Amino acid sequence: MSDTMTAIAIEGGKGPAAALFAETVARPEPGPGQILIRVRAAGVNRPDLLQRLGYYPPPPGASTILGLEVSGEVVIGSGRWKEGDQVCALLGGGGYAQYAVVDARHALPIPEGFDFAHAAALPETVFTVFANMFEHGALKPGETLLVHGATSGIGTTAIAMAKAHGAKVIATGRGADKKAQALALGADIAVDAKTEDFAQIAKAAGGVDVVLDMVGASYLDKNLDALKLGGRIVYIAALAGPILEVPVMTLMQKRAVLTGSTLRPRSADEKARLAAEVERVVWPWIAAGKVKPVIDATFPLEDAARAHAHLEAGEHVGKVVLLA
C-alpha cells in the first residue's frame, strides 16, 4: 500500500466545477477507533458543491478533501471491522480520494447484492432522510409526506423510505418529465411545480402531515397552506431563499412545527447513534428490496469536475457517483 494517493483538489481553494483537479497527496492514517477504507466509489452531493464554492467549510478535524460518503474495502480495521470487509460510510470529508479514514461506528455493511456505486449512494442521503423525515418530522405510517425536489438524490430516497414506512407521498418536481419520473419512483401524487399549485393539490388530497423541504423561503406559505393541523415542516436546504418570513398567526392556527437540521456538524457519538438506527430500520428495507438508491450517472474520480457540472445542471434523477 502506497504512502500516497490520488485525491481531488480545488484550484485556488474555491471556484467553479472546472476548478476541480486530481493531485497526488499523502494517504491518511487512521487514528484510534478509525478505519482506513480503500475507496471504490464516492457519492456526489450538493454540500460538496457548496464547499467547492467556499460556502460550506468542513467541521474542525475533518478532511478538507470533498466527499461525504464512500464505499469500499477496509484495509485497516477497528471495532467490528476487519481487513477485507466491504463497507459504506458517512464521512465528515475526504471521500473524493483513493483512501479515506472514518470513525468505525459510522460505517455500515454493504447490503447484499449492491455494487460499490449503489452502496456509496446510501450514507449521506439515507442518514439525512432518516434524521429529518422520521426523527425531526416524526412521519408515521398512514400519514402523508410532501417532498420537494422529488427527483434529486434526497427526493428519490425520501419517496422510497416513506413508502417502505407505510406513508403516502405527494412529490413535486419542476417540469412534466420530473412529474412523470416522481410517479414512476413510487409517489402517490406528483405535481409539476412549474405549472401546478402543489398546495391546492395537496389540500384536495386531504393535506399533509410532514413537508421535507430543500427549497426554503419561497415555498413557506404554500407549505403551511398544505399542512394539516399539527403538521411539521422540516428544512434540509434553502436553495430558493434562506430567510423565512413566518406568518405567526397561521403557524399558531395550524399548530405547526418548523424545524430542520444539518448532518455534517453532528458529533461523532450522534452520528454513531444515527448509524445504528439506520442499520436497524433501513437496512431491512433494503434487504427486502423496498429501498434502493437511483443512480443517474457515474464518473471516474479524475472527472469530478464533470460530475459537479452534471449535478449543477439539475437534470439528474437520483444520485451522481464517482468511481475510484
C-alpha positions as a Markdown table, in Angstrom:
| # | Residue | x | y | z |
|---|---|---|---|---|
| 1 | Met | 0.0 | 0.0 | 0.0 |
| 2 | Ser | 1.5 | 3.3 | -1.1 |
| 3 | Asp | 2.0 | 6.2 | 1.2 |
| 4 | Thr | 0.4 | 8.5 | -1.4 |
| 5 | Met | -2.9 | 8.5 | -3.2 |
| 6 | Thr | -4.9 | 10.4 | -5.8 |
| 7 | Ala | -7.4 | 12.9 | -4.5 |
| 8 | Ile | -9.4 | 15.7 | -5.9 |
| 9 | Ala | -8.4 | 19.3 | -5.0 |
| 10 | Ile | -9.8 | 22.7 | -5.8 |
| 11 | Glu | -7.6 | 25.1 | -7.7 |
| 12 | Gly | -7.3 | 28.3 | -5.7 |
| 13 | Gly | -9.2 | 26.8 | -2.8 |
| 14 | Lys | -12.6 | 27.5 | -4.3 |
| 15 | Gly | -14.2 | 28.1 | -7.6 |
| 16 | Pro | -16.4 | 26.6 | -10.4 |
| 17 | Ala | -16.7 | 22.9 | -11.2 |
| 18 | Ala | -13.8 | 23.3 | -13.7 |
| 19 | Ala | -11.5 | 24.2 | -10.7 |
| 20 | Leu | -11.5 | 20.6 | -9.6 |
| 21 | Phe | -8.4 | 18.6 | -10.5 |
| 22 | Ala | -6.7 | 15.3 | -9.4 |
| 23 | Glu | -3.4 | 15.5 | -7.5 |
| 24 | Thr | -1.2 | 13.2 | -5.5 |
| 25 | Val | -1.3 | 13.7 | -1.8 |
| 26 | Ala | -0.3 | 11.7 | 1.4 |
| 27 | Arg | -2.5 | 8.8 | 2.2 |
| 28 | Pro | -4.3 | 9.4 | 5.6 |
| 29 | Glu | -3.6 | 7.3 | 8.6 |
| 30 | Pro | -6.4 | 6.1 | 10.8 |
| 31 | Gly | -6.4 | 7.2 | 14.4 |
| 32 | Pro | -7.9 | 5.4 | 17.5 |
| 33 | Gly | -11.3 | 4.0 | 16.7 |
| 34 | Gln | -11.0 | 4.8 | 13.0 |
| 35 | Ile | -10.8 | 2.5 | 9.9 |
| 36 | Leu | -9.0 | 3.0 | 6.6 |
| 37 | Ile | -11.1 | 2.4 | 3.6 |
| 38 | Arg | -9.8 | 1.7 | 0.0 |
| 39 | Val | -12.4 | 3.8 | -1.7 |
| 40 | Arg | -14.1 | 2.3 | -4.7 |
| 41 | Ala | -16.9 | 4.8 | -5.1 |
| 42 | Ala | -17.9 | 8.2 | -3.6 |
| 43 | Gly | -21.3 | 9.9 | -3.7 |
| 44 | Val | -21.5 | 13.5 | -5.0 |
| 45 | Asn | -23.9 | 15.7 | -3.1 |
| 46 | Arg | -25.0 | 19.4 | -3.0 |
| 47 | Pro | -23.0 | 20.1 | 0.1 |
| 48 | Asp | -19.9 | 19.2 | -2.0 |
| 49 | Leu | -20.9 | 21.9 | -4.5 |
| 50 | Leu | -21.3 | 24.4 | -1.6 |
| 51 | Gln | -17.9 | 23.5 | -0.2 |
| 52 | Arg | -16.2 | 23.9 | -3.6 |
| 53 | Leu | -17.7 | 27.4 | -3.8 |
| 54 | Gly | -16.4 | 28.3 | -0.4 |
| 55 | Tyr | -19.7 | 28.3 | 1.5 |
| 56 | Tyr | -19.6 | 25.1 | 3.5 |
| 57 | Pro | -16.3 | 24.5 | 5.2 |
| 58 | Pro | -15.6 | 21.2 | 6.8 |
| 59 | Pro | -16.0 | 20.9 | 10.6 |
| 60 | Pro | -12.9 | 21.0 | 12.8 |
| 61 | Gly | -10.8 | 18.0 | 12.4 |
| 62 | Ala | -12.4 | 16.8 | 9.2 |
| 63 | Ser | -10.5 | 16.3 | 5.9 |
| 64 | Thr | -10.6 | 19.3 | 3.6 |
| 65 | Ile | -11.0 | 17.0 | 0.7 |
| 66 | Leu | -14.5 | 16.9 | -0.7 |
| 67 | Gly | -16.8 | 13.9 | -0.3 |
| 68 | Leu | -19.2 | 12.9 | 2.5 |
| 69 | Glu | -19.9 | 9.3 | 1.6 |
| 70 | Val | -18.0 | 6.3 | 0.2 |
| 71 | Ser | -18.0 | 2.6 | -0.3 |
| 72 | Gly | -15.0 | 0.3 | -0.5 |
| 73 | Glu | -12.9 | -2.3 | 1.4 |
| 74 | Val | -11.4 | -2.0 | 4.8 |
| 75 | Val | -7.6 | -2.1 | 4.7 |
| 76 | Ile | -7.0 | -1.2 | 8.4 |
| 77 | Gly | -9.8 | -2.3 | 10.7 |
| 78 | Ser | -11.1 | -1.3 | 14.1 |
| 79 | Gly | -14.1 | -2.2 | 16.2 |
| 80 | Arg | -16.4 | -4.5 | 14.3 |
| 81 | Trp | -14.5 | -4.2 | 11.0 |
| 82 | Lys | -11.6 | -6.2 | 9.8 |
| 83 | Glu | -9.4 | -6.1 | 6.7 |
| 84 | Gly | -11.3 | -7.0 | 3.6 |
| 85 | Asp | -14.8 | -6.1 | 4.9 |
| 86 | Gln | -16.9 | -4.3 | 2.4 |
| 87 | Val | -18.5 | -1.2 | 3.9 |
| 88 | Cys | -20.1 | 2.1 | 3.1 |
| 89 | Ala | -19.5 | 5.0 | 5.4 |
| 90 | Leu | -20.6 | 8.6 | 6.3 |
| 91 | Leu | -17.6 | 10.9 | 6.3 |
| 92 | Gly | -17.0 | 14.5 | 7.6 |
| 93 | Gly | -14.9 | 14.9 | 4.4 |
| 94 | Gly | -12.3 | 13.1 | 2.4 |
| 95 | Gly | -14.4 | 10.9 | 0.1 |
| 96 | Tyr | -13.0 | 12.1 | -3.3 |
| 97 | Ala | -9.8 | 10.1 | -2.9 |
| 98 | Gln | -8.4 | 6.6 | -3.2 |
| 99 | Tyr | -8.3 | 6.1 | 0.6 |
| 100 | Ala | -10.4 | 7.6 | 3.4 |
| 101 | Val | -10.4 | 7.3 | 7.2 |
| 102 | Val | -13.6 | 7.3 | 9.2 |
| 103 | Asp | -14.9 | 6.5 | 12.7 |
| 104 | Ala | -15.6 | 2.8 | 12.7 |
| 105 | Arg | -19.0 | 3.4 | 14.1 |
| 106 | His | -20.0 | 5.5 | 11.0 |
| 107 | Ala | -19.5 | 2.6 | 8.6 |
| 108 | Leu | -22.2 | 0.0 | 7.7 |
| 109 | Pro | -22.0 | -3.3 | 5.8 |
| 110 | Ile | -22.7 | -3.0 | 2.1 |
| 111 | Pro | -26.1 | -4.6 | 1.5 |
| 112 | Glu | -26.1 | -8.0 | -0.2 |
| 113 | Gly | -26.3 | -7.6 | -4.0 |
| 114 | Phe | -25.2 | -4.0 | -4.0 |
| 115 | Asp | -22.3 | -2.9 | -6.2 |
| 116 | Phe | -19.9 | -0.2 | -4.9 |
| 117 | Ala | -21.7 | 2.6 | -6.8 |
| 118 | His | -25.1 | 1.9 | -5.2 |
| 119 | Ala | -23.5 | 1.4 | -1.8 |
| 120 | Ala | -21.7 | 4.8 | -2.0 |
| 121 | Ala | -25.1 | 6.5 | -2.8 |
| 122 | Leu | -26.6 | 5.4 | 0.6 |
| 123 | Pro | -25.0 | 7.0 | 3.6 |
| 124 | Glu | -25.3 | 10.8 | 3.2 |
| 125 | Thr | -28.8 | 10.6 | 1.7 |
| 126 | Val | -30.2 | 7.8 | 3.9 |
| 127 | Phe | -28.9 | 9.3 | 7.1 |
| 128 | Thr | -30.2 | 12.8 | 6.1 |
| 129 | Val | -33.7 | 11.5 | 5.2 |
| 130 | Phe | -33.9 | 9.3 | 8.3 |
| 131 | Ala | -32.9 | 12.0 | 10.7 |
| 132 | Asn | -35.1 | 14.7 | 9.2 |
| 133 | Met | -38.2 | 12.8 | 7.9 |
| 134 | Phe | -38.5 | 10.2 | 10.7 |
| 135 | Glu | -36.8 | 11.8 | 13.8 |
| 136 | His | -37.4 | 15.6 | 13.4 |
| 137 | Gly | -40.5 | 15.2 | 11.2 |
| 138 | Ala | -41.9 | 12.2 | 13.1 |
| 139 | Leu | -43.5 | 10.8 | 10.0 |
| 140 | Lys | -45.8 | 7.9 | 11.0 |
| 141 | Pro | -47.3 | 5.1 | 8.9 |
| 142 | Gly | -50.5 | 6.2 | 7.3 |
| 143 | Glu | -49.5 | 9.9 | 7.3 |
| 144 | Thr | -48.8 | 12.0 | 4.2 |
| 145 | Leu | -45.4 | 13.3 | 3.2 |
| 146 | Leu | -44.9 | 16.2 | 0.9 |
| 147 | Val | -41.4 | 16.1 | -0.6 |
| 148 | His | -40.0 | 18.8 | -2.8 |
| 149 | Gly | -37.2 | 18.1 | -5.3 |
| 150 | Ala | -38.6 | 14.6 | -5.9 |
| 151 | Thr | -36.0 | 13.5 | -8.5 |
| 152 | Ser | -32.9 | 14.6 | -6.5 |
| 153 | Gly | -30.9 | 12.1 | -4.6 |
| 154 | Ile | -32.7 | 13.1 | -1.4 |
| 155 | Gly | -36.1 | 13.1 | -3.1 |
| 156 | Thr | -35.8 | 9.7 | -4.6 |
| 157 | Thr | -34.6 | 8.2 | -1.3 |
| 158 | Ala | -37.3 | 10.0 | 0.7 |
| 159 | Ile | -40.0 | 8.6 | -1.6 |
| 160 | Ala | -38.7 | 5.1 | -1.2 |
| 161 | Met | -38.2 | 5.3 | 2.6 |
| 162 | Ala | -41.6 | 6.9 | 3.2 |
| 163 | Lys | -43.4 | 4.2 | 1.2 |
| 164 | Ala | -41.5 | 1.5 | 3.0 |
| 165 | His | -42.6 | 3.1 | 6.2 |
| 166 | Gly | -46.3 | 2.9 | 5.1 |
| 167 | Ala | -46.8 | 6.6 | 4.4 |
| 168 | Lys | -48.5 | 8.3 | 1.5 |
| 169 | Val | -46.3 | 10.5 | -0.7 |
| 170 | Ile | -47.0 | 13.7 | -2.6 |
| 171 | Ala | -43.9 | 14.8 | -4.6 |
| 172 | Thr | -43.1 | 17.9 | -6.5 |
| 173 | Gly | -40.7 | 18.5 | -9.4 |
| 174 | Arg | -40.1 | 21.2 | -11.9 |
| 175 | Gly | -41.4 | 20.1 | -15.3 |
| 176 | Ala | -43.7 | 17.4 | -16.8 |
| 177 | Asp | -40.8 | 15.0 | -17.1 |
| 178 | Lys | -39.9 | 15.2 | -13.4 |
| 179 | Lys | -43.6 | 14.8 | -12.5 |
| 180 | Ala | -43.7 | 11.6 | -14.5 |
| 181 | Gln | -40.4 | 10.4 | -13.0 |
| 182 | Ala | -41.7 | 11.0 | -9.5 |
| 183 | Leu | -44.8 | 8.8 | -10.2 |
| 184 | Ala | -42.5 | 6.1 | -11.6 |
| 185 | Leu | -40.4 | 6.3 | -8.4 |
| 186 | Gly | -43.5 | 5.5 | -6.3 |
| 187 | Ala | -45.1 | 8.8 | -5.4 |
| 188 | Asp | -48.8 | 8.5 | -4.9 |
| 189 | Ile | -49.4 | 12.0 | -6.3 |
| 190 | Ala | -46.9 | 14.1 | -8.3 |
| 191 | Val | -47.0 | 17.8 | -9.1 |
| 192 | Asp | -45.3 | 19.9 | -11.7 |
| 193 | Ala | -44.3 | 22.8 | -9.6 |
| 194 | Lys | -43.8 | 25.0 | -12.7 |
| 195 | Thr | -47.4 | 24.8 | -13.8 |
| 196 | Glu | -49.4 | 23.4 | -10.9 |
| 197 | Asp | -50.2 | 24.7 | -7.3 |
| 198 | Phe | -48.9 | 22.0 | -5.0 |
| 199 | Ala | -50.7 | 23.4 | -2.0 |
| 200 | Gln | -54.1 | 23.2 | -3.7 |
| 201 | Ile | -53.4 | 19.7 | -5.0 |
| 202 | Ala | -52.2 | 18.6 | -1.5 |
| 203 | Lys | -55.3 | 20.1 | 0.2 |
| 204 | Ala | -57.6 | 18.3 | -2.3 |
| 205 | Ala | -55.9 | 15.1 | -1.3 |
| 206 | Gly | -56.6 | 15.8 | 2.4 |
| 207 | Gly | -53.5 | 17.8 | 3.4 |
| 208 | Val | -50.0 | 16.7 | 4.5 |
| 209 | Asp | -48.5 | 15.8 | 7.9 |
| 210 | Val | -44.8 | 16.3 | 7.0 |
| 211 | Val | -43.1 | 18.5 | 4.5 |
| 212 | Leu | -39.5 | 17.7 | 3.6 |
| 213 | Asp | -38.2 | 20.9 | 2.1 |
| 214 | Met | -34.9 | 21.7 | 0.4 |
| 215 | Val | -36.3 | 24.8 | -1.4 |
| 216 | Gly | -36.6 | 27.3 | 1.5 |
| 217 | Ala | -38.3 | 30.7 | 1.8 |
| 218 | Ser | -40.2 | 30.8 | -1.5 |
| 219 | Tyr | -42.3 | 27.7 | -0.6 |
| 220 | Leu | -43.1 | 28.5 | 3.1 |
| 221 | Asp | -46.6 | 30.0 | 2.5 |
| 222 | Lys | -47.7 | 27.1 | 0.3 |
| 223 | Asn | -46.2 | 24.5 | 2.7 |
| 224 | Leu | -48.2 | 26.0 | 5.5 |
| 225 | Asp | -51.3 | 26.1 | 3.4 |
| 226 | Ala | -50.9 | 22.4 | 2.5 |
| 227 | Leu | -50.3 | 21.4 | 6.1 |
| 228 | Lys | -52.8 | 19.6 | 8.4 |
| 229 | Leu | -53.3 | 20.6 | 12.0 |
| 230 | Gly | -50.2 | 19.6 | 13.9 |
| 231 | Gly | -48.1 | 19.2 | 10.8 |
| 232 | Arg | -44.3 | 19.6 | 10.6 |
| 233 | Ile | -42.1 | 21.3 | 8.0 |
| 234 | Val | -38.6 | 20.1 | 8.0 |
| 235 | Tyr | -35.8 | 22.0 | 6.2 |
| 236 | Ile | -32.8 | 20.3 | 4.9 |
| 237 | Ala | -31.6 | 23.1 | 2.5 |
| 238 | Ala | -32.6 | 26.5 | 1.3 |
| 239 | Leu | -32.0 | 26.6 | -2.5 |
| 240 | Ala | -34.5 | 29.4 | -3.1 |
| 241 | Gly | -34.0 | 31.6 | 0.0 |
| 242 | Pro | -32.5 | 31.1 | 3.5 |
| 243 | Ile | -34.6 | 33.7 | 5.4 |
| 244 | Leu | -38.1 | 32.9 | 6.4 |
| 245 | Glu | -40.8 | 35.5 | 7.0 |
| 246 | Val | -43.2 | 33.4 | 9.1 |
| 247 | Pro | -46.9 | 34.2 | 9.3 |
| 248 | Val | -47.1 | 33.6 | 13.0 |
| 249 | Met | -50.9 | 33.5 | 13.2 |
| 250 | Thr | -51.1 | 30.8 | 10.5 |
| 251 | Leu | -48.4 | 28.9 | 12.4 |
| 252 | Met | -50.4 | 29.1 | 15.6 |
| 253 | Gln | -53.7 | 28.2 | 13.9 |
| 254 | Lys | -52.1 | 25.2 | 12.3 |
| 255 | Arg | -50.3 | 24.2 | 15.5 |
| 256 | Ala | -47.4 | 23.7 | 13.1 |
| 257 | Val | -43.8 | 22.9 | 13.8 |
| 258 | Leu | -40.9 | 24.4 | 11.7 |
| 259 | Thr | -37.7 | 22.6 | 12.2 |
| 260 | Gly | -34.6 | 21.3 | 10.3 |
| 261 | Ser | -31.1 | 20.1 | 10.7 |
| 262 | Thr | -27.7 | 19.5 | 9.1 |
| 263 | Leu | -25.8 | 16.3 | 9.3 |
| 264 | Arg | -22.2 | 17.1 | 8.8 |
| 265 | Pro | -21.5 | 19.1 | 12.0 |
| 266 | Arg | -23.1 | 16.5 | 14.3 |
| 267 | Ser | -20.8 | 14.9 | 16.9 |
| 268 | Ala | -19.2 | 11.5 | 16.3 |
| 269 | Asp | -21.4 | 10.0 | 19.0 |
| 270 | Glu | -24.5 | 11.4 | 17.5 |
| 271 | Lys | -23.6 | 10.1 | 14.0 |
| 272 | Ala | -22.8 | 6.7 | 15.6 |
| 273 | Arg | -26.3 | 6.6 | 17.2 |
| 274 | Leu | -27.8 | 7.6 | 13.9 |
| 275 | Ala | -25.8 | 4.9 | 12.0 |
| 276 | Ala | -27.1 | 2.2 | 14.4 |
| 277 | Glu | -30.7 | 3.4 | 13.9 |
| 278 | Val | -30.3 | 3.4 | 10.1 |
| 279 | Glu | -28.9 | -0.1 | 10.2 |
| 280 | Arg | -31.7 | -1.3 | 12.4 |
| 281 | Val | -34.6 | 0.3 | 10.5 |
| 282 | Val | -33.5 | 1.0 | 6.9 |
| 283 | Trp | -31.1 | -1.9 | 6.1 |
| 284 | Pro | -34.0 | -4.5 | 6.4 |
| 285 | Trp | -36.0 | -2.4 | 3.9 |
| 286 | Ile | -33.0 | -2.5 | 1.6 |
| 287 | Ala | -32.7 | -6.3 | 2.1 |
| 288 | Ala | -36.4 | -6.6 | 1.2 |
| 289 | Gly | -36.0 | -4.6 | -2.0 |
| 290 | Lys | -38.1 | -1.7 | -0.7 |
| 291 | Val | -35.3 | 0.9 | -0.8 |
| 292 | Lys | -32.5 | 1.2 | -3.4 |
| 293 | Pro | -30.8 | 4.3 | -4.5 |
| 294 | Val | -31.4 | 5.5 | -8.0 |
| 295 | Ile | -28.1 | 6.1 | -9.9 |
| 296 | Asp | -28.3 | 8.8 | -12.5 |
| 297 | Ala | -24.6 | 8.8 | -13.7 |
| 298 | Thr | -21.2 | 7.7 | -12.7 |
| 299 | Phe | -17.9 | 9.3 | -13.5 |
| 300 | Pro | -14.2 | 8.4 | -12.9 |
| 301 | Leu | -12.7 | 10.0 | -9.8 |
| 302 | Glu | -10.5 | 12.1 | -12.1 |
| 303 | Asp | -13.6 | 13.5 | -13.8 |
| 304 | Ala | -15.0 | 15.1 | -10.6 |
| 305 | Ala | -15.3 | 18.4 | -12.5 |
| 306 | Arg | -17.7 | 16.8 | -15.0 |
| 307 | Ala | -19.7 | 15.2 | -12.2 |
| 308 | His | -20.2 | 18.5 | -10.4 |
| 309 | Ala | -21.2 | 20.2 | -13.6 |
| 310 | His | -23.7 | 17.4 | -14.3 |
| 311 | Leu | -25.2 | 17.8 | -10.8 |
| 312 | Glu | -25.4 | 21.6 | -11.1 |
| 313 | Ala | -27.3 | 21.3 | -14.4 |
| 314 | Gly | -30.2 | 19.9 | -12.4 |
| 315 | Glu | -31.5 | 17.4 | -14.9 |
| 316 | His | -30.4 | 14.3 | -13.0 |
| 317 | Val | -32.7 | 11.8 | -11.5 |
| 318 | Gly | -31.2 | 10.3 | -8.4 |
| 319 | Lys | -27.5 | 10.2 | -7.4 |
| 320 | Val | -24.2 | 11.1 | -9.1 |
| 321 | Val | -21.3 | 8.8 | -8.1 |
| 322 | Leu | -17.5 | 8.9 | -8.6 |
| 323 | Leu | -15.7 | 5.6 | -9.2 |
| 324 | Ala | -12.2 | 5.5 | -7.7 |
